[in-house]
Amino acid sequence: MGYKRTATTCTVQLVAYRNLSATTTALWETLRREAGRCWTDLVQAHLASRHAGTWLTDADLRALTKGGRYCLHSQSIQALAQRLLANVDTAGSLRQQEQAVGGDIRTRFPYKPKAYTTVIWKDQAIRVHDGCLQLPNGRGQPDLVLPLPARLQHVSIRKVELLWRADHYQLALTIEQPPEPPLLSAGQTAGVDLGEINPAAVVTEAGQALIINGRLLRHHKQLRNKRHAAYQERMARCRKGSRRWKRLKRRRVRASAKLYRQQRNHLHQASRKVVDFAVQQGVNRLAVGDIRDVADGVKKGAVANQKISQWPHGQFMQYLSYKARRQSIAVEQIAEDYSARTCSYCNHQRASAPRGRVFRCPNPGCGAIVHRDGNGAANICSQACFGVYGKIHPLQIRHLRATVVGATTLASVAGSASGRDARSGHRQKPPVFSGR
């Protein structure tokens, strides 16, 4: 059966919890371990039934988990069973697609046991009392009581997920929102060109352009990659499973988690600035260049391939879509083939993509010089409005940073001399990337 679907508008709010009491931390750990045990039993039962030629249904999985075998709320156990069936349905669809194209069937049905997994509470089991979130855990088990931010104490919480993120716990609260407003019937069309350096460039029909600078996010990704390389080199000199190896592994995971939080914040603010600009310019439709297949079959060297693989264009597109929809702005993706190498003034196409951030038209009769991303966004807007490139030009370009640039900090690897010097107050050049 899988998950039940309802036509509601919901958002997810993340609430981090650090410095919890020993009792709460132990209960949190017990719940995640108990959910892992329940998930493992469900997966093994489903695997055994598949080998026997039968497929367990939702009713069969409910019967297997009855009787108070797990220290979890009944809704939490039911959510695990529904997640398993949803994973089975997804795996079956992917296997059919692989079989249809005549390739090897590589997708496997769920089979791996889990020591820990996410605990889920549905709306029937969620209570908010005196500013605290109360999450029951089955008959005879203590409730998980956590303080809730004031902004979330009077909202409709539909689902709560208990997560672990590298060095802290957090709750993912699914909150019901008002219905989406109707789309605007009148207004301009704007083209959006997504980029690896600059997350987005926007050009309207009137030629007003906005370019969001994303070099800070690129800096964070480069720092994360260098830290990972330094940690990996240090781990290679340790015996796998030793205390030092585990300590370095935890530090490496924390570095990845920090980048994810920085990236999420950067993309949220960048998408917010794009939508605010669209509202200010009276835009009712955003035409975004479709780059979902940009990484398919790419072989441009290790450095370029790493940049493309770490390009979070799908995450940015998701944020942009729901923020624009809240403002009654429609979002669609259109083809952007050769938009970067075509002049938005004379429609002349270069033999290759321009190098650098400036587009110079090689046509002797044109000679236009314009920002590369603004030129591509103008062509996308022209394609959306007129079906061809070269009808819309960027006349006035505005540059904005997605986030405020803070002060630089020392970057150190666990166990290095630079980390000890930083804690003692001595500013030394940190040999993070040397591996020595």
C-alpha positions in Angstrom: 0.0 0.0 0.0 2.8 2.4 0.9 2.2 5.9 2.2 -1.3 7.4 2.1 -1.4 10.7 0.2 -3.6 13.7 0.9 -4.0 17.0 -0.9 -2.5 19.4 1.6 0.2 22.0 1.5 2.9 21.3 4.0 6.4 22.6 4.8 9.2 21.0 6.9 10.8 22.9 9.8 14.1 21.6 11.3 14.7 22.1 15.0 18.2 21.2 16.3 18.7 20.0 19.9 22.1 20.2 21.5 23.3 19.8 25.1 20.4 17.6 26.1 20.2 16.0 29.5 21.6 12.5 30.0 18.1 11.0 30.4 16.7 12.6 27.3 19.8 11.6 25.2 19.5 8.0 26.4 15.8 7.9 25.6 16.5 9.4 22.2 19.2 6.7 21.5 16.9 3.9 22.7 14.1 5.0 20.4 16.4 5.1 17.3 17.8 1.7 18.2 14.4 0.2 18.7 13.2 1.6 15.4 16.2 0.0 13.8 15.3 -3.3 15.3 11.7 -3.0 14.1 12.9 -2.1 10.6 15.3 -5.0 10.5 12.6 -7.5 11.5 10.2 -6.1 8.8 12.9 -6.3 6.1 13.9 -9.8 7.0 10.3 -11.0 7.1 9.6 -9.4 3.7 12.8 -10.9 2.3 11.9 -14.4 3.5 8.4 -14.1 2.1 9.8 -13.0 -1.3 12.0 -16.0 -1.4 9.0 -18.2 -0.6 7.1 -16.7 -3.5 4.7 -14.5 -1.6 4.6 -10.7 -1.0 3.6 -9.4 2.4 0.9 -6.7 2.4 0.3 -3.9 4.9 -2.0 -6.0 6.9 0.6 -8.8 7.1 3.2 -6.4 8.4 0.8 -5.0 11.0 0.1 -8.5 12.3 3.9 -9.2 12.6 4.4 -6.1 14.8 1.5 -6.5 17.2 1.7 -7.5 20.8 4.0 -4.8 22.3 7.2 -6.3 20.8 8.7 -2.8 20.4 9.0 0.1 22.7 7.5 2.4 20.1 4.1 4.0 19.5 1.8 2.1 17.2 1.8 4.9 14.7 5.6 4.9 14.6 5.6 1.1 13.9 2.9 1.6 11.2 5.0 4.4 9.6 8.0 2.0 9.3 5.9 -0.6 7.6 4.5 1.9 5.2 8.0 3.2 4.4 9.1 -0.4 3.7 6.2 -1.0 1.3 6.9 2.4 -0.4 10.6 1.4 -0.9 9.5 -1.9 -2.4 7.1 -0.2 -4.8 9.9 2.2 -5.9 12.4 -0.6 -6.3 9.9 -2.6 -8.4 9.3 0.4 -10.7 13.0 1.0 -11.2 13.6 -2.7 -12.0 10.9 -2.5 -14.6 12.5 0.5 -16.2 15.9 -1.3 -16.3 14.3 -4.3 -17.8 12.5 -2.2 -20.4 15.8 -0.7 -21.7 17.4 -4.1 -21.9 20.2 -3.3 -19.3 21.3 -5.2 -16.2 18.9 -5.1 -13.3 20.9 -3.5 -10.6 18.2 -2.2 -8.3 17.6 -4.4 -5.3 14.6 -4.6 -3.0 15.2 -3.6 0.7 17.5 -6.2 2.3 20.0 -4.4 4.6 19.5 -4.5 8.4 19.8 -1.2 10.3 21.1 -0.7 13.8 19.4 2.8 14.0 16.8 4.4 11.9 14.5 7.4 11.9 11.5 7.4 14.3 8.3 8.8 13.0 5.2 10.1 14.9 2.0 10.9 13.0 -0.4 13.7 13.9 -2.7 11.4 16.0 0.2 10.9 18.5 1.6 14.4 18.7 0.7 16.7 21.6 1.9 20.2 22.4 1.5 21.2 26.1 3.0 24.2 28.0 5.5 25.0 25.2 6.8 21.4 25.0 6.3 18.7 22.4 5.1 15.4 23.9 5.8 12.3 21.8 4.4 9.0 23.2 6.4 5.7 22.9 4.0 2.9 23.5 2.3 1.4 26.5 4.4 1.6 29.7 7.2 3.6 28.1 8.1 7.2 29.0 7.2 10.0 26.6 9.8 12.0 24.8 9.3 15.6 26.0 11.2 18.4 24.2 11.0 22.2 24.3 9.4 23.7 21.2 10.3 27.1 19.8 7.6 29.7 20.3 7.0 30.2 16.6 6.0 26.5 16.3 3.8 26.1 19.4 0.6 27.1 17.7 0.9 25.5 14.3 -0.7 22.3 12.9 2.0 19.6 13.1 1.2 16.6 10.8 4.3 14.5 11.3 7.5 14.5 13.5 10.7 12.7 12.5 13.5 12.1 14.9 16.9 12.5 13.1 20.6 12.3 13.9 22.9 14.7 12.1 26.6 14.0 12.6 27.0 15.7 16.0 23.4 16.5 17.2 19.8 15.4 17.2 17.1 17.3 15.3 13.4 17.0 14.7 11.9 17.4 11.2 8.4 18.9 11.8 5.9 18.6 8.9 3.6 21.6 9.3 0.3 22.1 7.5 0.1 25.4 5.6 -2.8 27.4 4.1 -3.9 26.4 0.6 -1.8 27.8 -2.2 -3.1 31.0 -3.8 -4.3 31.0 -7.4 -1.7 31.8 -10.0 -1.4 35.3 -11.4 -3.1 35.8 -14.8 -1.2 38.9 -15.8 2.5 39.9 -15.6 5.9 39.5 -17.1 7.8 36.4 -18.0 11.4 36.1 -16.6 14.1 33.7 -17.7 16.3 32.0 -15.1 19.7 30.6 -15.9 21.1 28.3 -13.3 24.9 28.2 -12.8 27.6 26.4 -10.9 29.3 29.6 -9.8 26.3 31.9 -9.7 23.2 30.0 -8.5 20.8 32.0 -10.6 20.6 34.8 -13.2 17.2 36.3 -13.9 16.2 38.6 -16.8 12.6 39.9 -17.3 10.9 40.8 -20.6 11.7 44.5 -19.8 15.4 43.7 -19.7 15.8 44.1 -15.9 18.4 41.5 -14.7 19.5 40.1 -11.3 22.6 37.9 -10.8 23.0 36.1 -7.5 26.7 35.6 -6.6 27.5 32.2 -5.3 31.2 32.3 -4.8 30.8 32.0 -1.0 29.1 28.6 -1.5 31.9 27.6 -3.9 34.4 28.5 -1.2 32.6 26.4 1.3 32.6 23.4 -1.0 36.3 23.8 -1.8 37.1 24.0 1.9 35.0 20.9 2.6 36.8 18.9 -0.2 40.2 20.0 1.1 39.3 19.0 4.6 38.0 15.7 3.5 41.3 15.0 1.6 43.3 15.9 4.7 41.1 13.7 7.0 41.3 10.8 4.4 45.1 11.0 4.3 45.3 10.9 8.1 42.8 8.0 8.3 44.9 6.0 5.8 47.8 6.1 8.2 45.6 4.6 11.0 44.5 1.1 11.6 40.8 0.8 10.5 38.6 0.7 13.6 41.1 2.2 16.0 40.1 5.0 18.3 42.0 7.6 16.3 40.5 6.3 13.0 37.0 6.6 14.5 37.7 10.1 15.9 38.9 11.3 12.4 35.9 9.7 10.8 33.5 11.6 13.1 35.3 14.8 12.3 35.0 14.1 8.6 31.3 13.5 8.9 30.9 16.7 10.9 32.6 18.6 8.1 30.1 17.2 5.6 27.2 18.1 7.9 28.4 21.6 8.3 28.7 22.1 4.5 25.2 20.8 4.1 23.8 23.3 6.5 25.8 26.1 4.9 24.6 25.0 1.4 21.0 24.8 2.5 21.1 28.3 4.0 22.8 29.7 1.0 20.3 28.2 -1.5 17.3 29.3 0.7 18.5 32.9 0.7 19.4 32.8 -3.0 16.0 31.5 -4.0 14.3 34.0 -1.7 16.1 36.9 -3.4 15.1 35.6 -6.9 11.4 35.4 -5.8 11.5 38.8 -4.2 13.0 40.3 -7.4 10.2 38.6 -9.5 7.5 40.0 -7.2 9.1 43.5 -7.4 9.2 43.3 -11.2 5.6 42.0 -11.6 6.6 38.6 -12.9 3.9 35.9 -13.1 6.0 33.2 -14.8 9.5 32.0 -14.3 11.0 30.0 -17.2 14.0 28.1 -15.8 16.6 26.4 -18.0 16.4 22.6 -17.8 19.8 21.2 -16.7 18.6 18.0 -15.1 20.8 15.9 -17.4 23.9 18.1 -17.1 25.9 15.4 -15.4 24.9 12.5 -17.7 27.9 11.1 -19.5 30.2 14.0 -18.5 34.0 13.3 -18.8 35.7 16.6 -18.4 38.4 15.7 -15.9 38.4 15.1 -12.2 38.1 18.7 -11.1 35.3 19.6 -13.5 33.4 16.4 -12.9 33.6 17.1 -9.1 32.2 20.6 -9.5 29.3 19.3 -11.7 28.5 16.4 -9.3 28.5 18.8 -6.3 26.3 21.3 -8.1 23.0 21.4 -6.0 20.8 22.7 -8.9 18.0 20.2 -8.0 17.9 21.4 -4.4 17.8 25.1 -5.6 15.0 24.3 -8.0 13.0 22.8 -5.3 13.4 25.8 -3.0 12.6 28.2 -5.9 9.5 26.4 -7.0 7.7 26.3 -3.6 8.7 29.9 -2.8 7.5 31.2 -6.1 4.2 29.2 -5.8 3.5 30.9 -2.5 3.6 34.2 -4.4 1.3 32.9 -7.1 4.1 32.7 -9.6 4.2 29.7 -12.0 7.5 27.9 -12.5 8.4 25.8 -15.6 11.5 24.3 -17.0 12.4 24.7 -20.7 15.2 23.6 -22.9 18.3 25.9 -22.8 20.4 24.4 -25.6 23.2 26.7 -26.7 21.7 29.6 -24.7 25.2 30.4 -23.2 26.9 30.7 -26.6 24.2 32.6 -28.5 24.2 36.4 -28.5 21.0 37.8 -27.0 21.3 40.9 -29.2 22.0 39.5 -32.7 21.2 35.8 -32.3 24.7 34.9 -33.5 26.0 31.6 -32.1 29.6 31.2 -31.1 31.5 28.1 -32.0 32.1 27.3 -28.4 31.0 28.5 -24.9 32.6 31.7 -23.8 35.4 31.5 -21.2 35.2 33.6 -18.1 32.2 35.6 -16.9 31.9 38.0 -19.9 30.2 37.2 -23.2 31.7 38.9 -26.2 29.9 38.6 -29.5 32.2 37.7 -32.3 29.8 39.1 -34.9 31.6 42.1 -36.4 28.2 43.9 -36.9 27.3 43.4 -33.2 30.2 43.2 -30.8 28.0 43.1 -27.8 29.7 42.7 -24.4 27.4 41.4 -21.6 27.6 39.3 -18.5 27.6 35.6 -19.5 24.9 34.5 -17.1 22.7 37.5 -18.0 23.0 36.7 -21.6 21.9 33.1 -21.0 19.0 34.2 -18.9 17.9 36.7 -21.6 17.9 33.9 -24.2 15.9 31.6 -22.0 13.3 34.4 -21.4 13.2 35.0 -25.2 12.7 31.3 -25.9 9.8 31.2 -23.4 8.1 34.3 -24.9 8.9 34.1 -28.6 10.2 30.6 -29.2 13.6 31.9 -30.5 16.7 33.4 -29.0 17.8 37.0 -29.4 14.5 38.9 -28.8 15.2 40.0 -25.2 18.4 41.8 -24.0 19.7 42.5 -20.5 19.6 46.3 -20.1 20.3 46.8 -16.4 22.0 44.2 -14.4 22.1 44.1 -10.6 24.4 41.9 -8.6 23.5 40.5 -5.1 25.3 38.2 -2.7 23.1 35.3 -1.6 24.4 35.5 2.0 26.4 37.9 4.1 30.1 37.2 4.1 31.4 36.6 7.6 34.8 36.8 9.1 37.3 34.1 8.0 38.1 31.4 10.6 41.0 29.0 11.0 40.5 25.7 9.4 42.1 22.8 11.2 42.1 19.0 11.3 41.6 17.1 14.5 44.9 16.2 16.0 46.9 18.8 14.1 49.2 21.3 15.7 47.1 24.2 14.3 44.1 23.0 16.2 46.0 23.1 19.5 47.4 26.5 18.7 43.9 27.8 17.9 42.6 26.6 21.3 45.6 28.1 23.1 45.0 31.5 21.4 48.1 31.5 19.1 47.3 32.2 15.5 49.3 29.9 13.4 48.9 29.0 9.7 46.9 25.8 9.9 48.5 23.0 7.8 45.1 21.5 7.0 45.7 20.6 3.4 49.4 19.5 3.6 48.7 16.2 5.2 51.7 16.5 7.4 
